[in-house]
Amino acid sequence: MADFGADEPSSKSDSPEPEGSGSEDRSLLHQRLAIRELIDTEVSYLHMLRVCASDIRSRLQQLPPRDLDILFSNIDDIIQVSGRFLQGLQETACREEEQTYLIGNLFLEFQEEFEQVYKIYCANYDQALLLVKEYQKEPELQKSIQGIIEAAVPQAGPSGLSFLLVIPLQRITKYPLLLQKILENTPLDASAHPVLQRATSALQDVNNNINEYKARKEVALKYTKVEQLSLRERLARINTHTLSKKTTRLSQLLKQEAGLVPRTEDKEFDDLEERFQWVSLCVTELKSNMAAYMDNLETFLCFRPHEWTLDIPGGPAEQYCSLARDLQLEAFLQFKQRLKGLVWEPLCSLARALAGPQNLIKKRLDKLLDFERVEEKLLDVGSVTYEEEAARHTYQALNSLLVAELPQFNQLVTQWLGQILCTFVVLQKRLADQVLRRAESSMALLPHQHVPEPDFRKLLEDTLGQNSGQLRSFQENFEKVLPPPTTQPLLPGSEYQLQALLTKYGPGKLHQVTSNINGTGALDLTLPRGQIVALLQNKDTKGNNSRWLVDTGGHRGYVPAGKLQLYHHIIPSEKEPRGQTGIHEDYWLPAPEPTQSSVSTVPTMTQVVAAYPFVARSTHELSLQAGQPVTILEAQDKKGNPEWSLVEVNGQRGYVPSNFLARIPSPTPWGWSLSS
């Protein structure tokens, strides 16, 4: 092109022309050369992109797929846009008189597309360079990559991947320069001049927007990293600077809550955040439900009826075992694998994808407090420090990025969630079809195979209703057999503590520990079952109703509310023997006749059963299982306390709570039977 430009003026040297005409010819010549440079370099550029996408990327199979995605980013989209752009440039050559006008309009048409594809590539460029530096640390891998690149692009030289990766960045930044060169050689009164001006300005704006987007992405990348730090590591990061920032933010937040300073309102972002939180909740709930579903599926698969020995040769039983074996080893196993690969794993990936935006939204709130404080200072003083100005820009970058990308993110997550649900429904339908197809021969043996569907549904509802009534009757009869719930026996030697708590707090505040409590926190108590405590407050300092503040008579602390029950203290009457103190008259323990000495609640050498399970807490006590036969040797302990009985179970002796024992009731007819 340089030779062509040099020869053109010499061909006209024999016929001199006016000075103005010569200047116009030179401008026209330079304009044509600039246009030719634009088209020729676009051809070379597109060819280089296609070599990278087809030859080089396909041969770098030793690299992980994720690395290839980072290195070449959205190069396929750039190739598609550049291909259509080059086609438009080449079509303008057929209309030479208005070519500059058409080129200007072409750039304006492709302005948005250029910005969309190049901003993604430029934002990923730094990550790609980091990968290149990592490859350079491995000589064998670097040598292999270099050989592939030199074979496809000899002019790449020792730069290798770096030479190829920077080409799209160089191209998008060169467009305004080429347009400026064409514009400088276009007369001011030409119709193409204003169009070229707008095109040059538009491409400069594209580059500025790409740089701004790249800066926002760098800020976002800094704050979207979710680090799992231990308490020690978090404490190590605390210094005077971080304490000062957090104190300032807290002060700003308190001022807003008190109404001393206004709060920045951003309805657009608030709506987007609300939508994002709703989508996040849907993903979390679906993941939780799917985890429960898979746990139930695992439990179901543990049931293997085909492995049981039924001792029923031939017939429907054998056919059912064969069907169960086929479904267990093929249909259900295949369904489980597909469910994990097509539903569970994508759902977990989707849940992980939410962590970055969630962290970014939290950081935006911190940066918003900094921004509001700086804006307030700017209004009062008129100037801010360099660090404060950087804080303003950080908030603006985060806010702009979230407002720009949260709508797309919310839409993609919603689509992804919908696809996961559709996949789950399809898997369920295919499983049902597969089971019905395999069970077709077995269904013919069912007694109701030829019954119409409405009649079969009515028969099923009637049968279920009848069986549910039988179950309710069974439940009512079963509740009549066992004694009503009772309080735990008092710990030996705790009468003085009980009396002290009664005197101090009264009977309405007393509760009893129903099972052993192991305190884990600094203010939590460790208490044995049966311990009597006084309730001080039915919530902790944070308002949590599941942790109660209690007094044991010597220590105060928190215990789980679910392990306490109200203690009903019964004051014995003067006429009631001492041995019957605290015994509920509904127990099925035989009561002996009153005597002058301590009277046991259960006769000696009486055969009873354990109404509740009991775990021995010392060598003097004996563990029981509910329903276990028990022989009572003595219905009191050595001190005459009737709340403990000496019993014998399976040849072992020890003390158990007396009210954990029940007399064996006489059998009564249930009054129902299962239908055949």
Disulfide bonds with the S-S distance in Angstrom:
none
